Amino acid sequence: MCRERFSSVVKPIDESTPVVTTDVVVIGFGAAGACAAITAREQGADVIALDRANGGGATALSGGIIYAGAGTSVQAAAGVEDTVEQMMAYLRLEVGDAVSEETLEKFVRTSPEMIQWLSDQGVPFDSSLCPYKTSFPNNSYYLYFSGSENSGAYRRRTPPVQRGHRVKGKGTSGKQLYKPLAKSAQNKGVQLLPHTMATELIQDESGRVTGVVARTMQYAPARIRRLYTAACAVSAKPGIYYPPLRKQMERYRASLEERYARPIRVMARRGVVIGAGGFIANTDWVNEFAPQYANGLPLGTSGDDGSGIALGQSVGAIAERMDNVSAWRFITPPSAFIGSIVVDAKGRRIIDESRYGAALGQAIVRNHDAKAWILADADLMSEARRNLIKQTLWFQRAQVSALMTLDSVRGKSLRDVAEAAGIDAEGLIATVEAHNDAIDSGTEDPVGKPAELTRRAVRAPFTLLNISVRPSVINPTPMLTLGGVRVDENSSAVLDESGDPIPGLYAAGRTAIGVCSDSYVSGLSIADCVFSGRRAGRHAAQQASDLADSWPDRESA
Ligand SMILES: Cc1cc2nc3c(=O)[nH]c(=O)nc-3n(C[C@H](O)[C@H](O)[C@H](O)COP(=O)(O)OP(=O)(O)OC[C@H]3O[C@@H](n4cnc5c(N)ncnc54)[C@H](O)[C@@H]3O)c2cc1C
């Protein structure tokens, strides 16, 4: 279904279609694609990477957090002690059965080496430890608790350890991750073809994937390519935060493609790696596979339309966990809100509020009709306002200020505030009583929040801040898809229905099932992209080149 849409404007292939030949073709040049391309080059393979936009994908827009531990050099410099066992114990709770125990162990054991490898590519890290709980530190801090490490159920199993490695750089650090990777790839001789969209995989008679049909803007006049580059950039950001602008840019891109795009074939002597992101930008697929998540803000680029997954499926790949979407509902910063209680429309507690924002988002969407409010008393609200000044980056400050002023109600009593918000007053009163009683009596918090993070809610006025998951300009819920094609966990080879590798085809990052396909905490997606991308690049490059030597040599596209 999806493929037809992608192929519809491609002109038919004929003898005049340019053919380019290389060893490894990489589709998509975000974290997964760039790491695959660099690694394949390191193995001595010739590599061409295609990207339908400018390159960088969601990776370049991201916060640039990488989940790493087990004793990285950055942790050591910060004086943070971590071990393989501790990181395994934590990640087992997040990763579930998304990958095998052996793969998880490999991921954990190689984590310090991954940070070293990234540093070797020029990615900057810093060991300044963040002293407060936040979803994303301000520009002073680069190592922090980026998941649910401090929550009750987690810390009972393993001591909390800071593993969120934020790439050093101001604001959202994804660009500081992508740029060095792109530069390293270029220095090593990876040929990047931007503005080139893979539309079809080519197979030989044996079923082996031997290349890619793409449509490219490479032959368009320079002026048109400049316009196309600008449209891609605007569509990515600010388009990510203002969907109507993105739609307009995409229409413009399509009109340029209609006129100027030309088909090419890029043949791969050794293998094709798909690192084309997920499918959060494909509304039809989200409605079909994960309808509960239809009201989110697509966290990615327009390239996250599932074309990578669809390409895999076109040659027999199996897509799994397509209903699994990570919905981000962060309540910190301000860190004071860890002490709040989060309730649903019946006034019931939803979760231990110190859990990671995606765990809260998932609980709201799946178990509470997508409706949720933060309850804070007067003292907590004052502290939260004070936190805002010190703990936030500008966009966090704008968002939380808007939530506090435009999307909240106040009341002199719990009953008043519940009625103002339209939630069950009796339920809310009972919940707050149970919460306060547990603190007073020194018994366990009703939802298991660690005692030192709980705060009595007693002083009026009370505030309910609406954090429901719904279309909202003030407080949208960012979402990304976690499902993808099934791959061999030792090689990243794409698997067919019977579990056999599809020869010549590999997938990585959010196109594939990986370490973060069960649940996401900050940094786990990019860490998985690096891990799976390097694995894909290594194995694709190591395949014997059994394509005919008489194939056309690489020509400049
Ligand atoms: C604002 C934001 C903040 C985030 N913060 C973090 C964070 O701090 N830590 C973390 O772990 N995760 C974070 N994420 C999620 C994370 O960025 C992504 O899950 C991850 O970068 C995906 O990497 P990828 O390589 O799979 O895909 P991408 O980086 O999206 O790269 C895919 C590339 O493929 C290209 N492409 C797509 N289809 C085709 C095609 N048919 N032909 C050719 N090219 C194609 C796209 O143009 C794109 O450049 C964040 C995401 C966003 C948007």
Ligand as a Chemical Component Dictionary entry (heavy atoms), coordinates in Angstrom:
data_LIG
# 
_chem_comp.id                   LIG 
_chem_comp.type                 NON-POLYMER 
_chem_comp.pdbx_formal_charge   0 
_chem_comp.three_letter_code    LIG 
# 
loop_
_chem_comp_atom.comp_id 
_chem_comp_atom.atom_id 
_chem_comp_atom.alt_atom_id 
_chem_comp_atom.type_symbol 
_chem_comp_atom.charge 
_chem_comp_atom.model_Cartn_x 
_chem_comp_atom.model_Cartn_y 
_chem_comp_atom.model_Cartn_z 
_chem_comp_atom.pdbx_ordinal 
LIG C1  C1  C 0 13.128 16.553 18.873 1  
LIG C2  C2  C 0 13.610 15.145 19.083 2  
LIG C3  C3  C 0 14.374 14.847 20.202 3  
LIG C4  C4  C 0 14.846 13.550 20.386 4  
LIG N1  N1  N 0 15.731 13.313 21.383 5  
LIG C5  C5  C 0 16.318 12.109 21.472 6  
LIG C6  C6  C 0 17.395 11.904 22.350 7  
LIG O1  O1  O 0 17.874 12.834 22.994 8  
LIG N2  N2  N 0 17.923 10.635 22.452 9  
LIG C7  C7  C 0 17.429 9.594  21.715 10 
LIG O2  O2  O 0 17.901 8.472  21.863 11 
LIG N3  N3  N 0 16.432 9.786  20.831 12 
LIG C8  C8  C 0 15.891 11.016 20.667 13 
LIG N4  N4  N 0 14.943 11.214 19.725 14 
LIG C9  C9  C 0 14.578 10.105 18.864 15 
LIG C10 C10 C 0 15.754 9.854  17.918 16 
LIG O3  O3  O 0 16.233 11.092 17.444 17 
LIG C11 C11 C 0 15.373 8.978  16.734 18 
LIG O4  O4  O 0 14.624 7.862  17.168 19 
LIG C12 C12 C 0 16.647 8.510  16.025 20 
LIG O5  O5  O 0 17.484 9.627  15.755 21 
LIG C13 C13 C 0 16.301 7.773  14.758 22 
LIG O6  O6  O 0 17.489 7.595  14.006 23 
LIG P1  P1  P 0 17.450 6.823  12.612 24 
LIG O7  O7  O 0 18.823 6.816  12.108 25 
LIG O8  O8  O 0 16.709 5.551  12.772 26 
LIG O9  O9  O 0 16.513 7.755  11.711 27 
LIG P2  P2  P 0 16.738 9.262  11.263 28 
LIG O10 O10 O 0 17.739 9.967  12.072 29 
LIG O11 O11 O 0 15.397 9.888  11.160 30 
LIG O12 O12 O 0 17.362 9.121  9.817  31 
LIG C14 C14 C 0 16.607 8.535  8.769  32 
LIG C15 C15 C 0 16.968 9.225  7.478  33 
LIG O13 O13 O 0 16.403 8.451  6.413  34 
LIG C16 C16 C 0 15.973 9.320  5.401  35 
LIG N5  N5  N 0 14.984 8.572  4.606  36 
LIG C17 C17 C 0 13.758 8.161  4.981  37 
LIG N6  N6  N 0 13.184 7.450  3.995  38 
LIG C18 C18 C 0 14.092 7.405  2.980  39 
LIG C19 C19 C 0 14.076 6.815  1.685  40 
LIG N7  N7  N 0 13.034 6.107  1.245  41 
LIG N8  N8  N 0 15.160 7.002  0.885  42 
LIG C20 C20 C 0 16.242 7.721  1.319  43 
LIG N9  N9  N 0 16.284 8.299  2.534  44 
LIG C21 C21 C 0 15.231 8.125  3.357  45 
LIG C22 C22 C 0 15.422 10.514 6.135  46 
LIG O14 O14 O 0 15.442 11.668 5.314  47 
LIG C23 C23 C 0 16.373 10.615 7.329  48 
LIG O15 O15 O 0 17.408 11.544 7.084  49 
LIG C24 C24 C 0 14.475 12.508 19.484 50 
LIG C25 C25 C 0 13.703 12.824 18.358 51 
LIG C26 C26 C 0 13.314 14.118 18.141 52 
LIG C27 C27 C 0 12.590 14.444 16.865 53 
# 
loop_
_chem_comp_bond.comp_id 
_chem_comp_bond.atom_id_1 
_chem_comp_bond.atom_id_2 
_chem_comp_bond.value_order 
_chem_comp_bond.pdbx_ordinal 
LIG C1  C2  SING 1  
LIG C2  C3  SING 2  
LIG C2  C26 DOUB 3  
LIG C3  C4  DOUB 4  
LIG C4  N1  SING 5  
LIG C4  C24 SING 6  
LIG N1  C5  DOUB 7  
LIG C5  C6  SING 8  
LIG C5  C8  SING 9  
LIG C6  O1  DOUB 10 
LIG C6  N2  SING 11 
LIG N2  C7  SING 12 
LIG C7  O2  DOUB 13 
LIG C7  N3  SING 14 
LIG N3  C8  DOUB 15 
LIG C8  N4  SING 16 
LIG N4  C9  SING 17 
LIG N4  C24 SING 18 
LIG C9  C10 SING 19 
LIG C10 O3  SING 20 
LIG C10 C11 SING 21 
LIG C11 O4  SING 22 
LIG C11 C12 SING 23 
LIG C12 O5  SING 24 
LIG C12 C13 SING 25 
LIG C13 O6  SING 26 
LIG O6  P1  SING 27 
LIG P1  O7  DOUB 28 
LIG P1  O8  SING 29 
LIG P1  O9  SING 30 
LIG O9  P2  SING 31 
LIG P2  O10 DOUB 32 
LIG P2  O11 SING 33 
LIG P2  O12 SING 34 
LIG O12 C14 SING 35 
LIG C14 C15 SING 36 
LIG C15 O13 SING 37 
LIG C15 C23 SING 38 
LIG O13 C16 SING 39 
LIG C16 N5  SING 40 
LIG C16 C22 SING 41 
LIG N5  C17 SING 42 
LIG N5  C21 SING 43 
LIG C17 N6  DOUB 44 
LIG N6  C18 SING 45 
LIG C18 C19 SING 46 
LIG C18 C21 DOUB 47 
LIG C19 N7  SING 48 
LIG C19 N8  DOUB 49 
LIG N8  C20 SING 50 
LIG C20 N9  DOUB 51 
LIG N9  C21 SING 52 
LIG C22 O14 SING 53 
LIG C22 C23 SING 54 
LIG C23 O15 SING 55 
LIG C24 C25 DOUB 56 
LIG C25 C26 SING 57 
LIG C26 C27 SING 58 
# 
